[in-house]
Amino acid sequence: MKRCWSVLTNDMHSCYITHLNVVHVHHVFNGSRKAASEARGFLVPLHPTLHTNGPDSVHRKPNQGLDLMLKQKCQRYYEEHYGTRDEFIKEFGRSYL
């Protein structure tokens, strides 16, 4: 397995929200933007109930709640470290701010 890294946390072994040690690695931007998420460090460890299993999980409620908050944090990081908002939109499809 290749090494996962994140701009949001140094601890990829515990959930970013709950700090529990059972995690899935979530690509903040998935689908056709999954590789860009990996390249930019837009990954975050989430407990399975927050990732896919729970009613309010990031995959059950995309662009809402936790999912939107993570996308906004990553966009802010991008704009501070990688490029402009227009460049973010070209790479990730739209602005979340």
N, CA, C and O atoms as a GROMACS GRO file, in nm:
protein
  388
    1MET      N    1   0.084  -0.119   0.000
    1MET     CA    2   0.000   0.000   0.000
    1MET      C    3   0.088   0.124   0.000
    1MET      O    4   0.185   0.132   0.076
    2LYS      N    5   0.056   0.221  -0.085
    2LYS     CA    6   0.138   0.341  -0.087
    2LYS      C    7   0.106   0.429   0.034
    2LYS      O    8  -0.003   0.425   0.091
    3ARG      N    9   0.203   0.507   0.069
    3ARG     CA   10   0.193   0.593   0.187
    3ARG      C   11   0.088   0.702   0.164
    3ARG      O   12   0.090   0.769   0.061
    4CYS      N   13  -0.003   0.717   0.260
    4CYS     CA   14  -0.103   0.824   0.256
    4CYS      C   15  -0.055   0.940   0.342
    4CYS      O   16   0.002   0.920   0.449
    5TRP      N   17  -0.077   1.059   0.293
    5TRP     CA   18  -0.044   1.178   0.372
    5TRP      C   19  -0.157   1.278   0.359
    5TRP      O   20  -0.235   1.273   0.263
    6SER      N   21  -0.165   1.367   0.454
    6SER     CA   22  -0.275   1.462   0.458
    6SER      C   23  -0.227   1.600   0.499
    6SER      O   24  -0.139   1.615   0.584
    7VAL      N   25  -0.286   1.700   0.436
    7VAL     CA   26  -0.260   1.838   0.478
    7VAL      C   27  -0.342   1.873   0.602
    7VAL      O   28  -0.318   1.975   0.666
    8LEU      N   29  -0.438   1.788   0.637
    8LEU     CA   30  -0.528   1.817   0.749
    8LEU      C   31  -0.482   1.756   0.881
    8LEU      O   32  -0.518   1.806   0.988
    9THR      N   33  -0.402   1.649   0.875
    9THR     CA   34  -0.360   1.582   0.998
    9THR      C   35  -0.229   1.508   0.976
    9THR      O   36  -0.197   1.468   0.864
   10ASN      N   37  -0.153   1.490   1.082
   10ASN     CA   38  -0.032   1.409   1.078
   10ASN      C   39  -0.059   1.266   1.121
   10ASN      O   40   0.027   1.180   1.107
   11ASP      N   41  -0.178   1.240   1.174
   11ASP     CA   42  -0.214   1.108   1.226
   11ASP      C   43  -0.317   1.041   1.135
   11ASP      O   44  -0.436   1.067   1.145
   12MET      N   45  -0.268   0.956   1.046
   12MET     CA   46  -0.358   0.887   0.954
   12MET      C   47  -0.413   0.757   1.014
   12MET      O   48  -0.479   0.679   0.945
   13HIS      N   49  -0.386   0.734   1.142
   13HIS     CA   50  -0.429   0.609   1.206
   13HIS      C   51  -0.545   0.628   1.303
   13HIS      O   52  -0.595   0.530   1.358
   14SER      N   53  -0.588   0.751   1.324
   14SER     CA   54  -0.706   0.774   1.408
   14SER      C   55  -0.798   0.874   1.338
   14SER      O   56  -0.753   0.963   1.266
   15CYS      N   57  -0.926   0.858   1.363
   15CYS     CA   58  -1.027   0.940   1.296
   15CYS      C   59  -1.004   1.088   1.322
   15CYS      O   60  -0.980   1.130   1.436
   16TYR      N   61  -1.012   1.166   1.219
   16TYR     CA   62  -0.994   1.311   1.224
   16TYR      C   63  -1.096   1.377   1.318
   16TYR      O   64  -1.066   1.480   1.378
   17ILE      N   65  -1.214   1.318   1.331
   17ILE     CA   66  -1.321   1.375   1.413
   17ILE      C   67  -1.331   1.308   1.549
   17ILE      O   68  -1.330   1.375   1.652
   18THR      N   69  -1.341   1.174   1.549
   18THR     CA   70  -1.367   1.101   1.675
   18THR      C   71  -1.241   1.056   1.745
   18THR      O   72  -1.245   1.026   1.865
   19HIS      N   73  -1.129   1.051   1.675
   19HIS     CA   74  -1.000   1.005   1.725
   19HIS      C   75  -0.999   0.855   1.756
   19HIS      O   76  -0.907   0.807   1.822
   20LEU      N   77  -1.100   0.781   1.709
   20LEU     CA   78  -1.100   0.636   1.723
   20LEU      C   79  -1.001   0.576   1.624
   20LEU      O   80  -0.970   0.636   1.521
   21ASN      N   81  -0.950   0.456   1.657
   21ASN     CA   82  -0.844   0.397   1.576
   21ASN      C   83  -0.891   0.308   1.463
   21ASN      O   84  -0.808   0.247   1.395
   22VAL      N   85  -1.018   0.298   1.440
   22VAL     CA   86  -1.070   0.225   1.324
   22VAL      C   87  -1.104   0.329   1.219
   22VAL      O   88  -1.195   0.411   1.238
   23VAL      N   89  -1.031   0.326   1.106
   23VAL     CA   90  -1.050   0.432   1.007
   23VAL      C   91  -1.053   0.379   0.865
   23VAL      O   92  -0.998   0.273   0.834
   24HIS      N   93  -1.118   0.455   0.780
   24HIS     CA   94  -1.107   0.446   0.635
   24HIS      C   95  -1.037   0.574   0.591
   24HIS      O   96  -1.056   0.679   0.652
   25VAL      N   97  -0.956   0.566   0.487
   25VAL     CA   98  -0.895   0.685   0.431
   25VAL      C   99  -0.991   0.744   0.328
   25VAL      O  100  -1.026   0.679   0.229
   26HIS      N  101  -1.033   0.865   0.354
   26HIS     CA  102  -1.129   0.934   0.267
   26HIS      C  103  -1.057   1.031   0.175
   26HIS      O  104  -0.978   1.113   0.220
   27HIS      N  105  -1.085   1.020   0.045
   27HIS     CA  106  -1.038   1.119  -0.054
   27HIS      C  107  -1.140   1.233  -0.050
   27HIS      O  108  -1.256   1.213  -0.084
   28VAL      N  109  -1.098   1.349  -0.008
   28VAL     CA  110  -1.190   1.461   0.007
   28VAL      C  111  -1.259   1.493  -0.126
   28VAL      O  112  -1.378   1.525  -0.129
   29PHE      N  113  -1.184   1.484  -0.233
   29PHE     CA  114  -1.242   1.498  -0.366
   29PHE      C  115  -1.226   1.363  -0.434
   29PHE      O  116  -1.113   1.318  -0.455
   30ASN      N  117  -1.336   1.298  -0.468
   30ASN     CA  118  -1.327   1.162  -0.521
   30ASN      C  119  -1.368   1.157  -0.668
   30ASN      O  120  -1.371   1.260  -0.735
   31GLY      N  121  -1.398   1.040  -0.715
   31GLY     CA  122  -1.433   1.024  -0.856
   31GLY      C  123  -1.314   1.058  -0.944
   31GLY      O  124  -1.203   1.010  -0.921
   32SER      N  125  -1.337   1.140  -1.045
   32SER     CA  126  -1.231   1.177  -1.139
   32SER      C  127  -1.123   1.265  -1.073
   32SER      O  128  -1.018   1.288  -1.133
   33ARG      N  129  -1.147   1.311  -0.952
   33ARG     CA  130  -1.050   1.397  -0.882
   33ARG      C  131  -0.978   1.323  -0.768
   33ARG      O  132  -0.910   1.385  -0.686
   34LYS      N  133  -0.993   1.192  -0.765
   34LYS     CA  134  -0.929   1.110  -0.662
   34LYS      C  135  -0.776   1.121  -0.667
   34LYS      O  136  -0.712   1.138  -0.564
   35ALA      N  137  -0.719   1.112  -0.787
   35ALA     CA  138  -0.573   1.122  -0.800
   35ALA      C  139  -0.523   1.259  -0.756
   35ALA      O  140  -0.418   1.269  -0.694
   36ALA      N  141  -0.598   1.364  -0.788
   36ALA     CA  142  -0.559   1.499  -0.746
   36ALA      C  143  -0.565   1.510  -0.593
   36ALA      O  144  -0.481   1.578  -0.533
   37SER      N  145  -0.663   1.446  -0.531
   37SER     CA  146  -0.671   1.445  -0.384
   37SER      C  147  -0.546   1.381  -0.326
   37SER      O  148  -0.488   1.433  -0.230
   38GLU      N  149  -0.504   1.269  -0.383
   38GLU     CA  150  -0.383   1.201  -0.334
   38GLU      C  151  -0.260   1.288  -0.355
   38GLU      O  152  -0.177   1.300  -0.264
   39ALA      N  153  -0.247   1.349  -0.470
   39ALA     CA  154  -0.130   1.430  -0.501
   39ALA      C  155  -0.119   1.553  -0.412
   39ALA      O  156  -0.009   1.593  -0.374
   40ARG      N  157  -0.233   1.612  -0.378
   40ARG     CA  158  -0.235   1.736  -0.299
   40ARG      C  159  -0.243   1.712  -0.149
   40ARG      O  160  -0.235   1.807  -0.071
   41GLY      N  161  -0.259   1.586  -0.106
   41GLY     CA  162  -0.271   1.555   0.036
   41GLY      C  163  -0.410   1.580   0.090
   41GLY      O  164  -0.427   1.603   0.210
   42PHE      N  165  -0.508   1.575   0.003
   42PHE     CA  166  -0.646   1.597   0.045
   42PHE      C  167  -0.711   1.463   0.081
   42PHE      O  168  -0.812   1.422   0.023
   43LEU      N  169  -0.650   1.397   0.179
   43LEU     CA  170  -0.697   1.272   0.234
   43LEU      C  171  -0.719   1.293   0.383
   43LEU      O  172  -0.652   1.376   0.445
   44VAL      N  173  -0.812   1.218   0.439
   44VAL     CA  174  -0.838   1.232   0.581
   44VAL      C  175  -0.888   1.098   0.635
   44VAL      O  176  -0.970   1.033   0.571
   45PRO      N  177  -0.838   1.056   0.753
   45PRO     CA  178  -0.888   0.932   0.811
   45PRO      C  179  -1.022   0.957   0.881
   45PRO      O  180  -1.035   1.048   0.963
   46LEU      N  181  -1.119   0.874   0.847
   46LEU     CA  182  -1.251   0.887   0.909
   46LEU      C  183  -1.298   0.752   0.960
   46LEU      O  184  -1.273   0.649   0.898
   47HIS      N  185  -1.366   0.753   1.074
   47HIS     CA  186  -1.430   0.633   1.125
   47HIS      C  187  -1.532   0.588   1.020
   47HIS      O  188  -1.593   0.672   0.955
   48PRO      N  189  -1.553   0.456   1.003
   48PRO     CA  190  -1.647   0.408   0.901
   48PRO      C  191  -1.786   0.471   0.909
   48PRO      O  192  -1.850   0.489   0.805
   49THR      N  193  -1.834   0.504   1.027
   49THR     CA  194  -1.968   0.566   1.037
   49THR      C  195  -1.969   0.706   0.978
   49THR      O  196  -2.073   0.754   0.935
   50LEU      N  197  -1.855   0.772   0.977
   50LEU     CA  198  -1.845   0.905   0.918
   50LEU      C  199  -1.808   0.900   0.769
   50LEU      O  200  -1.832   0.994   0.695
   51HIS      N  201  -1.751   0.788   0.729
   51HIS     CA  202  -1.707   0.775   0.589
   51HIS      C  203  -1.820   0.724   0.500
   51HIS      O  204  -1.862   0.793   0.408
   52THR      N  205  -1.868   0.603   0.528
   52THR     CA  206  -1.967   0.543   0.438
   52THR      C  207  -2.090   0.485   0.507
   52THR      O  208  -2.196   0.476   0.445
   53ASN      N  209  -2.079   0.447   0.632
   53ASN     CA  210  -2.184   0.367   0.696
   53ASN      C  211  -2.294   0.446   0.765
   53ASN      O  212  -2.409   0.400   0.769
   54GLY      N  213  -2.265   0.561   0.817
   54GLY     CA  214  -2.363   0.636   0.895
   54GLY      C  215  -2.457   0.719   0.808
   54GLY      O  216  -2.425   0.751   0.694
   55PRO      N  217  -2.572   0.755   0.863
   55PRO     CA  218  -2.669   0.833   0.785
   55PRO      C  219  -2.619   0.972   0.747
   55PRO      O  220  -2.666   1.030   0.649
   56ASP      N  221  -2.524   1.026   0.822
   56ASP     CA  222  -2.468   1.158   0.791
   56ASP      C  223  -2.326   1.149   0.738
   56ASP      O  224  -2.252   1.247   0.740
   57SER      N  225  -2.286   1.030   0.690
   57SER     CA  226  -2.150   1.010   0.641
   57SER      C  227  -2.122   1.094   0.517
   57SER      O  228  -2.214   1.138   0.448
   58VAL      N  229  -1.995   1.115   0.490
   58VAL     CA  230  -1.955   1.202   0.380
   58VAL      C  231  -2.002   1.149   0.244
   58VAL      O  232  -2.028   1.228   0.153
   59HIS      N  233  -2.013   1.018   0.230
   59HIS     CA  234  -2.058   0.965   0.101
   59HIS      C  235  -2.210   0.960   0.089
   59HIS      O  236  -2.263   0.957  -0.022
   60ARG      N  237  -2.280   0.958   0.199
   60ARG     CA  238  -2.426   0.962   0.193
   60ARG      C  239  -2.479   1.105   0.182
   60ARG      O  240  -2.589   1.127   0.131
   61LYS      N  241  -2.400   1.202   0.228
   61LYS     CA  242  -2.441   1.342   0.220
   61LYS      C  243  -2.328   1.426   0.160
   61LYS      O  244  -2.267   1.508   0.228
   62PRO      N  245  -2.301   1.404   0.031
   62PRO     CA  246  -2.193   1.480  -0.032
   62PRO      C  247  -2.226   1.630  -0.039
   62PRO      O  248  -2.341   1.670  -0.057
   63ASN      N  249  -2.122   1.709  -0.024
   63ASN     CA  250  -2.130   1.855  -0.030
   63ASN      C  251  -2.221   1.914   0.078
   63ASN      O  252  -2.276   2.023   0.061
   64GLN      N  253  -2.236   1.842   0.187
   64GLN     CA  254  -2.312   1.889   0.302
   64GLN      C  255  -2.232   1.858   0.428
   64GLN      O  256  -2.139   1.778   0.424
   65GLY      N  257  -2.266   1.920   0.537
   65GLY     CA  258  -2.210   1.886   0.667
   65GLY      C  259  -2.061   1.864   0.669
   65GLY      O  260  -1.984   1.951   0.627
   66LEU      N  261  -2.019   1.748   0.718
   66LEU     CA  262  -1.878   1.714   0.731
   66LEU      C  263  -1.807   1.717   0.596
   66LEU      O  264  -1.696   1.769   0.585
   67ASP      N  265  -1.868   1.662   0.494
   67ASP     CA  266  -1.806   1.659   0.362
   67ASP      C  267  -1.776   1.802   0.313
   67ASP      O  268  -1.666   1.828   0.264
   68LEU      N  269  -1.870   1.891   0.325
   68LEU     CA  270  -1.850   2.029   0.283
   68LEU      C  271  -1.741   2.096   0.366
   68LEU      O  272  -1.657   2.168   0.311
   69MET      N  273  -1.740   2.073   0.496
   69MET     CA  274  -1.637   2.132   0.582
   69MET      C  275  -1.498   2.086   0.540
   69MET      O  276  -1.405   2.167   0.534
   70LEU      N  277  -1.482   1.957   0.510
   70LEU     CA  278  -1.351   1.906   0.467
   70LEU      C  279  -1.310   1.967   0.332
   70LEU      O  280  -1.194   2.003   0.313
   71LYS      N  281  -1.404   1.978   0.239
   71LYS     CA  282  -1.374   2.038   0.110
   71LYS      C  283  -1.334   2.185   0.125
   71LYS      O  284  -1.243   2.232   0.056
   72GLN      N  285  -1.401   2.256   0.212
   72GLN     CA  286  -1.368   2.396   0.235
   72GLN      C  287  -1.229   2.411   0.297
   72GLN      O  288  -1.153   2.499   0.258
   73LYS      N  289  -1.196   2.324   0.393
   73LYS     CA  290  -1.062   2.329   0.453
   73LYS      C  291  -0.954   2.302   0.349
   73LYS      O  292  -0.851   2.369   0.347
   74CYS      N  293  -0.979   2.204   0.263
   74CYS     CA  294  -0.881   2.172   0.160
   74CYS      C  295  -0.870   2.285   0.058
   74CYS      O  296  -0.760   2.315   0.012
   75GLN      N  297  -0.980   2.346   0.022
   75GLN     CA  298  -0.973   2.458  -0.072
   75GLN      C  299  -0.896   2.574  -0.011
   75GLN      O  300  -0.814   2.637  -0.080
   76ARG      N  301  -0.919   2.604   0.114
   76ARG     CA  302  -0.843   2.712   0.179
   76ARG      C  303  -0.694   2.680   0.178
   76ARG      O  304  -0.611   2.767   0.150
   77TYR      N  305  -0.659   2.554   0.208
   77TYR     CA  306  -0.520   2.512   0.206
   77TYR      C  307  -0.462   2.531   0.066
   77TYR      O  308  -0.353   2.584   0.049
   78TYR      N  309  -0.536   2.486  -0.034
   78TYR     CA  310  -0.492   2.499  -0.173
   78TYR      C  311  -0.462   2.644  -0.206
   78TYR      O  312  -0.357   2.676  -0.261
   79GLU      N  313  -0.555   2.733  -0.171
   79GLU     CA  314  -0.539   2.874  -0.205
   79GLU      C  315  -0.424   2.940  -0.128
   79GLU      O  316  -0.368   3.038  -0.174
   80GLU      N  317  -0.390   2.886  -0.011
   80GLU     CA  318  -0.277   2.940   0.066
   80GLU      C  319  -0.143   2.882   0.022
   80GLU      O  320  -0.040   2.948   0.037
   81HIS      N  321  -0.143   2.759  -0.034
   81HIS     CA  322  -0.017   2.690  -0.061
   81HIS      C  323   0.007   2.651  -0.206
   81HIS      O  324   0.123   2.636  -0.246
   82TYR      N  325  -0.096   2.634  -0.285
   82TYR     CA  326  -0.077   2.580  -0.419
   82TYR      C  327  -0.109   2.677  -0.532
   82TYR      O  328  -0.034   2.686  -0.628
   83GLY      N  329  -0.219   2.750  -0.522
   83GLY     CA  330  -0.258   2.834  -0.634
   83GLY      C  331  -0.381   2.918  -0.605
   83GLY      O  332  -0.425   2.930  -0.491
   84THR      N  333  -0.434   2.975  -0.711
   84THR     CA  334  -0.547   3.067  -0.699
   84THR      C  335  -0.680   2.990  -0.695
   84THR      O  336  -0.684   2.869  -0.716
   85ARG      N  337  -0.786   3.063  -0.668
   85ARG     CA  338  -0.920   3.003  -0.670
   85ARG      C  339  -0.954   2.953  -0.810
   85ARG      O  340  -1.013   2.845  -0.826
   86ASP      N  341  -0.918   3.029  -0.911
   86ASP     CA  342  -0.944   2.984  -1.048
   86ASP      C  343  -0.870   2.854  -1.079
   86ASP      O  344  -0.925   2.766  -1.146
   87GLU      N  345  -0.747   2.842  -1.032
   87GLU     CA  346  -0.672   2.718  -1.053
   87GLU      C  347  -0.736   2.602  -0.976
   87GLU      O  348  -0.741   2.490  -1.025
   88PHE      N  349  -0.784   2.630  -0.855
   88PHE     CA  350  -0.855   2.528  -0.778
   88PHE      C  351  -0.977   2.479  -0.855
   88PHE      O  352  -1.001   2.359  -0.865
   89ILE      N  353  -1.054   2.572  -0.909
   89ILE     CA  354  -1.175   2.537  -0.983
   89ILE      C  355  -1.140   2.453  -1.106
   89ILE      O  356  -1.211   2.357  -1.137
   90LYS      N  357  -1.032   2.486  -1.174
   90LYS     CA  358  -0.991   2.406  -1.291
   90LYS      C  359  -0.954   2.264  -1.249
   90LYS      O  360  -0.983   2.168  -1.320
   91GLU      N  361  -0.890   2.251  -1.133
   91GLU     CA  362  -0.845   2.118  -1.088
   91GLU      C  363  -0.956   2.037  -1.022
   91GLU      O  364  -0.962   1.915  -1.037
   92PHE      N  365  -1.044   2.105  -0.948
   92PHE     CA  366  -1.144   2.033  -0.868
   92PHE      C  367  -1.289   2.061  -0.908
   92PHE      O  368  -1.382   2.013  -0.842
   93GLY      N  369  -1.309   2.137  -1.015
   93GLY     CA  370  -1.440   2.149  -1.073
   93GLY      C  371  -1.527   2.264  -1.029
   93GLY      O  372  -1.613   2.308  -1.105
   94ARG      N  373  -1.508   2.314  -0.907
   94ARG     CA  374  -1.588   2.426  -0.857
   94ARG      C  375  -1.530   2.476  -0.726
   94ARG      O  376  -1.442   2.412  -0.668
   95SER      N  377  -1.578   2.590  -0.682
   95SER     CA  378  -1.539   2.643  -0.552
   95SER      C  379  -1.638   2.596  -0.447
   95SER      O  380  -1.758   2.586  -0.472
   96TYR      N  381  -1.586   2.566  -0.329
   96TYR     CA  382  -1.670   2.525  -0.215
   96TYR      C  383  -1.678   2.635  -0.110
   96TYR      O  384  -1.735   2.616  -0.003
   97LEU      N  385  -1.620   2.751  -0.142
   97LEU     CA  386  -1.621   2.864  -0.048
   97LEU      C  387  -1.720   2.970  -0.095
   97LEU      O  388  -1.735   3.073  -0.029
   0.00000   0.00000   0.00000
